[in-house]
Structures are given as structure tokens and as C-alpha cells.
Amino acid sequence: MGLLDSVLGALANSQPGVQPPAPGATQGVPGSVLLSTVIAMLANGQQAQGAGVGGVGDLIGRFTRGGLGDVIGSWIGHGQNQPVSGDQLTQVLGSDTIGQIAAQLGLSHGDAAAQLSQVLPEAVDRLTPQGQAPSGGLGEMGDLLAQLSARR
């Protein structure tokens, strides 16, 4: 079971009717802040408390400009996801973005990048089941959580 499955399992086993915490929240189900951060990064036009990533299109652009277009392409396309390291994510997303995520998660810069490197590929993969990035964006965070949970 991957880290994303662990986080989703924890959310599924939380109290019924309780929404996951908003990005930046520090209370709630362990891992839910990480998942909220990833969802906010991928949501169309929404940003994780200033984390500075504006959706899947922006993320694809950053990976492509950073020389890792083939990596994110493997997450979106069919087949096995190529891994990404925490250092590669820091290069692609920027040290400031990783620092903001680390602050949200209460982790060191390196630990936040490492955890994000485990969750982000699977999240992008699960949110692009047709093998391509959605042209209309990914919609609201609640819809994203439902999509992630449905594909467990």
C-alpha cells in the first residue's frame, strides 16, 4: 500500500461527515494536511496557502521547463509512473514552495519534499485516468477527494 492509500484510508476511517482540514490546518487525521496540500496544488486555479502551484497545467509546465516532462508524462499517461526525488521536486517547484509546504506540514524541508515525492505521482496518476490532463481543470477540492477515494 502506497503513502497515498494510507492517507486516503485514514481519511476514510475518520469520523463520518467530517471534512478533511483545509490546506494549512495542523489538526485532524495524520496525513490529511499533505493530501489537502496535494489536492490544492492540482485543483484548477486553487493554491495551497500560497504554495504557488496553480493546477495540473502549471505543474506540467514546471516539470517540462525543469527537464522532467517525461516524468510527469508517465504519471499522466498509461503505464508505470517514473519516480521523482525530493531534490527534483525542490528544483521543479522551487525551494520557496517546498518551504511553504514544509511549514504547513510541520516538517523539515527535506522531509516535506520526500513525502510529496511519494504522494504526488500517484495523485496525478489517479486524477488523470484517461491518460491525459483534463482540459477544463480538475474542479473543486471536494470533487478531487472523491476522485482519489474512488480509485483506491
LUMBANU-47944 format. One line per field, with one value per atom (N, C-alpha, C, O): residue number from 1; atom name; z, y, x. Coordinates in steps of 0.1 Angstrom, whole numbers, plus 5000, padded with zeros to 4 digits. Atoms other than C-alpha are relative to their C-alpha. Example, Ala and Ser with C-alpha at 12.3 -4.5 7.8 and 13.67 -1.06 7.14 Angstrom:
<rs>
num <- c(1|1|1|1|2|2|2|2)
atome <- c(N|CA|C|O|N|CA|C|O)
pz <- c(5000|5078|5000|5007|5000|5071|5008|5009)
py <- c(4988|4955|5012|5012|4989|4989|5011|5022)
px <- c(5009|5123|5009|5019|4991|5137|4992|4997)
</rs>
This chain:
<rs>
num <- c(1|1|1|1|2|2|2|2|3|3|3|3|4|4|4|4|5|5|5|5|6|6|6|6|7|7|7|7|8|8|8|8|9|9|9|9|10|10|10|10|11|11|11|11|12|12|12|12|13|13|13|13|14|14|14|14|15|15|15|15|16|16|16|16|17|17|17|17|18|18|18|18|19|19|19|19|20|20|20|20|21|21|21|21|22|22|22|22|23|23|23|23|24|24|24|24|25|25|25|25|26|26|26|26|27|27|27|27|28|28|28|28|29|29|29|29|30|30|30|30|31|31|31|31|32|32|32|32|33|33|33|33|34|34|34|34|35|35|35|35|36|36|36|36|37|37|37|37|38|38|38|38|39|39|39|39|40|40|40|40|41|41|41|41|42|42|42|42|43|43|43|43|44|44|44|44|45|45|45|45|46|46|46|46|47|47|47|47|48|48|48|48|49|49|49|49|50|50|50|50|51|51|51|51|52|52|52|52|53|53|53|53|54|54|54|54|55|55|55|55|56|56|56|56|57|57|57|57|58|58|58|58|59|59|59|59|60|60|60|60|61|61|61|61|62|62|62|62|63|63|63|63|64|64|64|64|65|65|65|65|66|66|66|66|67|67|67|67|68|68|68|68|69|69|69|69|70|70|70|70|71|71|71|71|72|72|72|72|73|73|73|73|74|74|74|74|75|75|75|75|76|76|76|76|77|77|77|77|78|78|78|78|79|79|79|79|80|80|80|80|81|81|81|81|82|82|82|82|83|83|83|83|84|84|84|84|85|85|85|85|86|86|86|86|87|87|87|87|88|88|88|88|89|89|89|89|90|90|90|90|91|91|91|91|92|92|92|92|93|93|93|93|94|94|94|94|95|95|95|95|96|96|96|96|97|97|97|97|98|98|98|98|99|99|99|99|100|100|100|100|101|101|101|101|102|102|102|102|103|103|103|103|104|104|104|104|105|105|105|105|106|106|106|106|107|107|107|107|108|108|108|108|109|109|109|109|110|110|110|110|111|111|111|111|112|112|112|112|113|113|113|113|114|114|114|114|115|115|115|115|116|116|116|116|117|117|117|117|118|118|118|118|119|119|119|119|120|120|120|120|121|121|121|121|122|122|122|122|123|123|123|123|124|124|124|124|125|125|125|125|126|126|126|126|127|127|127|127|128|128|128|128|129|129|129|129|130|130|130|130|131|131|131|131|132|132|132|132|133|133|133|133|134|134|134|134|135|135|135|135|136|136|136|136|137|137|137|137|138|138|138|138|139|139|139|139|140|140|140|140|141|141|141|141|142|142|142|142|143|143|143|143|144|144|144|144|145|145|145|145|146|146|146|146|147|147|147|147|148|148|148|148|149|149|149|149|150|150|150|150|151|151|151|151|152|152|152|152)
atome <- c(N|CA|C|O|N|CA|C|O|N|CA|C|O|N|CA|C|O|N|CA|C|O|N|CA|C|O|N|CA|C|O|N|CA|C|O|N|CA|C|O|N|CA|C|O|N|CA|C|O|N|CA|C|O|N|CA|C|O|N|CA|C|O|N|CA|C|O|N|CA|C|O|N|CA|C|O|N|CA|C|O|N|CA|C|O|N|CA|C|O|N|CA|C|O|N|CA|C|O|N|CA|C|O|N|CA|C|O|N|CA|C|O|N|CA|C|O|N|CA|C|O|N|CA|C|O|N|CA|C|O|N|CA|C|O|N|CA|C|O|N|CA|C|O|N|CA|C|O|N|CA|C|O|N|CA|C|O|N|CA|C|O|N|CA|C|O|N|CA|C|O|N|CA|C|O|N|CA|C|O|N|CA|C|O|N|CA|C|O|N|CA|C|O|N|CA|C|O|N|CA|C|O|N|CA|C|O|N|CA|C|O|N|CA|C|O|N|CA|C|O|N|CA|C|O|N|CA|C|O|N|CA|C|O|N|CA|C|O|N|CA|C|O|N|CA|C|O|N|CA|C|O|N|CA|C|O|N|CA|C|O|N|CA|C|O|N|CA|C|O|N|CA|C|O|N|CA|C|O|N|CA|C|O|N|CA|C|O|N|CA|C|O|N|CA|C|O|N|CA|C|O|N|CA|C|O|N|CA|C|O|N|CA|C|O|N|CA|C|O|N|CA|C|O|N|CA|C|O|N|CA|C|O|N|CA|C|O|N|CA|C|O|N|CA|C|O|N|CA|C|O|N|CA|C|O|N|CA|C|O|N|CA|C|O|N|CA|C|O|N|CA|C|O|N|CA|C|O|N|CA|C|O|N|CA|C|O|N|CA|C|O|N|CA|C|O|N|CA|C|O|N|CA|C|O|N|CA|C|O|N|CA|C|O|N|CA|C|O|N|CA|C|O|N|CA|C|O|N|CA|C|O|N|CA|C|O|N|CA|C|O|N|CA|C|O|N|CA|C|O|N|CA|C|O|N|CA|C|O|N|CA|C|O|N|CA|C|O|N|CA|C|O|N|CA|C|O|N|CA|C|O|N|CA|C|O|N|CA|C|O|N|CA|C|O|N|CA|C|O|N|CA|C|O|N|CA|C|O|N|CA|C|O|N|CA|C|O|N|CA|C|O|N|CA|C|O|N|CA|C|O|N|CA|C|O|N|CA|C|O|N|CA|C|O|N|CA|C|O|N|CA|C|O|N|CA|C|O|N|CA|C|O|N|CA|C|O|N|CA|C|O|N|CA|C|O|N|CA|C|O|N|CA|C|O|N|CA|C|O|N|CA|C|O|N|CA|C|O|N|CA|C|O|N|CA|C|O|N|CA|C|O|N|CA|C|O|N|CA|C|O|N|CA|C|O|N|CA|C|O|N|CA|C|O|N|CA|C|O|N|CA|C|O|N|CA|C|O|N|CA|C|O|N|CA|C|O|N|CA|C|O|N|CA|C|O|N|CA|C|O|N|CA|C|O|N|CA|C|O|N|CA|C|O)
pz <- c(5000|5000|5000|5008|5001|4990|5010|5018|4990|5011|4997|5007|5003|4992|5005|5010|4995|5000|5015|5021|4985|5037|5004|5013|4997|5037|4998|5006|5003|5020|5009|5013|4990|5043|5013|5019|4987|5073|4999|5008|5002|5058|5000|5006|5001|5051|5013|5016|4987|5086|5011|5022|4990|5102|5002|4996|4996|5116|4988|4980|5011|5091|5000|5011|5001|5078|5003|5002|4997|5089|4988|4982|5012|5061|5004|5015|4997|5058|5002|4998|4997|5071|4988|4978|5011|5048|4999|5009|5001|5035|5010|5012|4990|5062|5014|5024|4987|5090|5006|4999|4993|5116|5008|5015|4991|5133|4990|4979|5008|5121|4998|5005|5003|5106|4995|4987|5005|5101|4985|4980|5015|5065|4993|4981|5007|5057|4995|4985|5005|5055|4988|4979|5012|5030|4988|4977|5011|5009|4996|4984|5003|5012|4992|4983|5007|5000|4986|4977|5014|4970|4992|4981|5007|4961|4996|4985|5003|4963|4989|4981|5011|4941|4987|4977|5012|4915|4996|4984|5003|4917|4990|4990|5011|4888|5007|5012|4995|4899|5015|5020|4986|4936|5004|4998|4996|4955|5015|5023|4986|4988|5009|5010|4990|5012|4995|5002|5006|4989|4996|4993|5004|4979|4986|4981|5012|4945|4988|4978|5011|4922|4996|5004|5004|4901|4991|4980|5007|4889|4992|4992|5007|4868|4988|4986|5011|4838|5004|4997|4995|4858|5004|5002|4996|4873|4988|4988|5013|4838|4995|4991|5005|4827|5008|5002|4992|4856|4998|4997|5003|4851|4987|4985|5013|4814|4999|4994|5000|4819|5008|5006|4991|4846|4994|5001|5006|4822|5004|5002|4995|4838|4994|5000|5007|4813|4998|4999|5002|4807|5013|5013|4987|4844|5003|5006|4998|4848|4989|4992|5011|4814|5004|5000|4996|4829|5010|5011|4990|4857|4994|4998|5007|4834|4990|4989|5010|4807|5006|5018|4996|4809|5002|4996|4997|4823|5014|5022|4987|4852|5002|4993|4996|4870|5003|5010|4997|4869|5014|5017|4987|4904|4998|4988|4999|4914|5014|5023|4987|4942|5006|5000|4993|4968|4995|4994|5005|4954|4986|4983|5013|4919|5002|4995|4997|4933|5004|5000|4996|4950|4988|4988|5012|4917|4992|4987|5009|4898|5006|5000|4994|4923|5007|5008|4994|4939|5015|5021|4986|4973|5009|5020|4992|4985|5001|5012|5000|4975|5010|5018|4991|4993|5014|5023|4986|5023|5006|5017|4995|5025|5003|5013|4998|5022|5013|5021|4988|5049|5012|5022|4989|5072|5003|5014|4998|5066|5007|5015|4995|5074|5013|5020|4988|5103|4999|5008|5003|5087|4995|4992|5006|5076|4985|4979|5015|5040|4993|4984|5007|5030|5003|4993|4997|5048|4992|4987|5008|5031|4986|4980|5014|4997|4998|4988|5001|5003|5001|4993|4999|5014|4987|4982|5012|4985|4988|4979|5011|4961|5000|4989|4999|4973|4996|4991|5002|4970|4987|4981|5012|4940|4988|4981|5012|4913|5000|4989|5000|4924|4999|4993|5001|4929|4986|4981|5014|4894|4992|4983|5008|4880|5002|4992|4997|4897|4995|4993|5004|4887|4985|4980|5015|4850|4995|4987|5004|4844|4985|4980|5014|4807|4993|4980|5006|4801|4995|4987|5004|4796|5011|5018|4990|4817|4995|4984|5004|4818|4995|5001|5006|4796|5008|5008|4992|4819|5014|5022|4986|4850|5008|5003|4992|4879|5009|5016|4993|4896|5015|5019|4986|4933|5008|5004|4992|4961|5004|5005|4996|4973|4989|4992|5011|4938|4998|4995|5001|4938|5010|5007|4989|4971|4996|4999|5004|4958|4989|4989|5010|4927|5005|5001|4994|4947|5008|5007|4992|4971|4992|4995|5009|4943|4993|4990|5008|4927|5009|5004|4991|4958|4997|5004)
py <- c(4988|5000|5012|5013|4988|5034|5010|5008|4990|5065|5007|5010|4994|5080|4991|4996|5009|5049|5000|5000|4999|5052|5012|5012|4987|5088|4999|5003|5002|5080|4991|4993|5009|5051|5007|5005|4993|5073|5010|5011|4990|5099|4992|4996|5008|5072|4994|4993|5006|5058|5011|5008|4989|5093|5001|4993|4999|5104|5003|5012|4997|5103|5015|5020|4987|5137|5011|5023|4991|5153|5003|4993|4996|5172|5000|5003|4999|5170|5014|5023|4987|5200|5008|5002|4991|5230|5000|4997|4998|5235|5009|5020|4991|5249|4996|5000|5005|5232|4991|4984|5008|5215|4989|4982|5010|5193|4991|4994|5010|5163|4987|4984|5013|5130|5001|5010|4999|5124|4998|4989|5001|5129|5008|5010|4993|5148|5014|5019|4987|5181|4998|5006|5003|5165|4998|5003|5002|5153|5013|5015|4988|5186|5009|5016|4992|5203|4995|5004|5005|5180|5003|5007|4997|5184|5015|5018|4986|5222|5004|5012|4998|5221|4996|5003|5005|5201|5006|5005|4994|5219|5012|5019|4990|5242|5014|5019|4986|5277|5002|5013|4999|5269|4998|4990|5001|5272|4996|5001|5005|5256|5011|5011|4990|5285|5007|5007|4994|5303|4991|4996|5009|5272|5002|4997|4995|5287|4991|4993|5008|5259|5001|4999|4996|5268|4989|4992|5011|5234|4991|4993|5010|5205|5006|5002|4993|5227|5007|5005|4993|5248|4989|4991|5011|5216|4994|4991|5006|5201|5010|5005|4990|5233|5001|5002|5000|5234|4988|4989|5012|5198|5000|4997|4999|5204|5009|5006|4990|5235|4995|4999|5005|5217|4987|4981|5011|5189|4986|4976|5012|5164|4997|4991|5002|5164|4985|4982|5014|5127|4993|4984|5006|5120|5003|4994|4997|5139|4993|4990|5006|5125|4985|4980|5014|5090|4999|4989|5000|5099|5002|4996|4997|5112|4989|4985|5011|5085|4987|4985|5013|5049|4993|4997|5007|5026|5004|5010|4998|5027|5015|5021|4987|5060|5001|4992|4998|5072|5007|5016|4993|5082|5014|5017|4987|5117|5001|4996|4998|5126|5013|5022|4988|5152|5012|5023|4990|5171|5005|5017|4996|5170|5009|5019|4992|5183|5014|5024|4987|5211|5009|5021|4992|5221|5004|5015|4997|5219|5010|5020|4991|5236|5012|5022|4988|5259|4998|4992|5001|5260|5007|5002|4992|5286|4992|4991|5008|5264|4988|4985|5012|5233|5005|4999|4995|5255|5004|5001|4997|5267|4987|4986|5013|5231|4994|4988|5005|5221|5006|5000|4992|5248|4995|4994|5005|5236|4986|4984|5014|5200|4999|4989|5000|5209|4990|4984|5009|5190|5008|5020|4994|5198|5001|4994|4998|5210|4986|4983|5013|5176|4990|4982|5010|5155|5003|4994|4996|5175|4997|4991|5003|5171|4985|4980|5014|5134|4994|4986|5005|5128|5004|4996|4996|5149|4992|4989|5009|5128|4987|4980|5013|5097|5001|4992|4999|5111|5006|5002|4992|5135|4991|4992|5008|5109|4992|4991|5008|5086|5009|5005|4991|5115|5005|5005|4995|5129|4988|4990|5012|5093|4997|4995|5004|5087|5011|5008|4989|5121|5002|5010|5000|5115|4986|4981|5014|5081|4998|4986|5001|5088|5001|5000|4999|5092|5014|5016|4986|5130|5009|5006|4990|5161|5005|5008|4995|5173|5015|5023|4986|5204|5010|5022|4990|5220|5001|5007|5000|5216|4989|4981|5011|5194|5003|4994|4996|5213|5002|5005|4997|5217|4989|4978|5009|5201|4988|4977|5011|5180|4990|4978|5009|5165|4993|4981|5006|5158|4989|4978|5010|5140|4987|4976|5011|5119|4992|4980|5007|5110|4992|4980|5007|5100|4988|4977|5011|5079|4989|4977|5010|5062|4991|4980|5008|5049|4992|4987|5007|5033|4985|4977)
px <- c(5008|5000|5009|5018|4992|5014|4996|4986|5003|5015|4987|4979|5013|4985|4989|4979|5010|4965|4999|4988|5000|4975|4992|4984|5006|4964|4985|4977|5014|4931|4993|4982|5006|4925|4997|4987|5002|4930|4988|4980|5012|4905|4987|4977|5012|4880|4996|4984|5003|4882|4998|4996|5003|4878|4985|4977|5014|4845|4992|4995|5009|4816|4996|4993|5004|4807|5010|5007|4990|4839|5008|5014|4992|4856|5015|5018|4985|4894|5003|4996|4997|4911|5004|5009|4996|4917|5015|5022|4986|4952|5005|4999|4995|4973|4996|5002|5005|4954|5010|5017|4991|4975|4994|5001|5007|4949|4993|4991|5008|4930|5007|5017|4995|4938|5014|5017|4987|4975|5001|4994|4998|4985|4989|4991|5011|4953|5005|5000|4995|4972|5009|5008|4992|4996|4991|4993|5009|4967|4993|4991|5007|4949|5010|5005|4990|4981|5001|5002|4998|4985|4987|4988|5012|4948|4999|4996|5000|4951|5010|5007|4990|4982|4994|4997|5005|4963|4987|4983|5013|4930|5001|5011|5000|4922|5000|4990|4999|4934|5000|5001|4999|4935|5014|5021|4986|4967|5000|4991|4999|4978|5006|5018|4996|4980|5013|5023|4989|5004|5011|5023|4990|5023|5004|5014|4996|5024|5000|5007|5002|5013|4986|4977|5014|4983|4993|4989|5007|4969|5009|5021|4993|4979|5008|5019|4993|4987|5013|5023|4988|5011|5011|5023|4990|5027|5007|5019|4994|5032|5010|5021|4991|5048|5013|5024|4988|5072|5008|5021|4992|5082|5007|5018|4995|5087|5012|5022|4989|5108|5012|5023|4989|5128|5006|5015|4994|5137|4994|5000|5006|5113|4986|4977|5012|5085|4996|4985|5003|5089|4995|4988|5004|5085|4985|4978|5014|5052|4991|4980|5008|5041|4997|4987|5002|5045|4989|4982|5010|5022|4986|4976|5013|4995|4997|4985|5002|4999|4998|4998|5002|4992|5014|5024|4988|5019|5006|4999|4994|5043|5004|5010|4996|5049|5015|5020|4986|5085|5001|4993|4998|5098|5006|5012|4995|5107|5006|5000|4994|5131|4995|4990|5003|5126|5008|5003|4992|5155|4995|4996|5005|5140|4987|4986|5012|5107|5004|4998|4995|5126|5005|5002|4996|5142|4988|4988|5012|5109|4991|4987|5010|5086|5006|5000|4993|5112|5001|4992|4997|5127|4989|4986|5011|5101|4987|4981|5012|5072|5001|4992|4998|5087|5001|4996|5000|5094|4987|4984|5014|5058|4993|4985|5006|5046|5005|4998|4994|5071|4994|4992|5006|5057|4986|4982|5013|5022|4999|4991|5000|5031|5008|5007|4992|5054|5012|5016|4989|5082|5012|5011|4988|5118|4997|4989|5000|5123|5002|4994|4997|5138|4989|4986|5011|5111|4987|4981|5012|5083|5002|4992|4997|5099|4999|4994|5000|5104|4986|4982|5014|5067|4993|4985|5007|5055|5004|4996|4995|5076|4993|4993|5007|5058|4985|4979|5015|5022|4997|4987|5004|5023|4999|4989|5001|5030|4987|4980|5013|5001|4988|4978|5011|4978|4997|4986|5002|4984|4995|4986|5004|4981|4985|4978|5014|4948|4990|4978|5009|4934|5000|4993|5000|4942|4998|5007|5002|4927|4999|5001|5002|4921|5014|5014|4986|4959|5003|5012|4997|4957|4995|4986|5005|4954|4987|4985|5013|4918|5001|5008|4999|4914|4992|4996|5008|4888|5005|4998|4995|4909|4994|4986|5005|4902|4989|4984|5012|4874|5003|5015|4999|4868|5007|5007|4992|4888|4991|4996|5009|4858|4999|4999|5001|4854|5013|5013|4988|4891|5002|5007|4999|4890|4991|4995|5009|4860|5007|5006|4994|4880|5012|5013|4989|4911|4994|5000|5005|4890|4994|4995|5007|4870|5010|5006|4990|4902|5009|5020|4991|4917|5001|5007)
</rs>
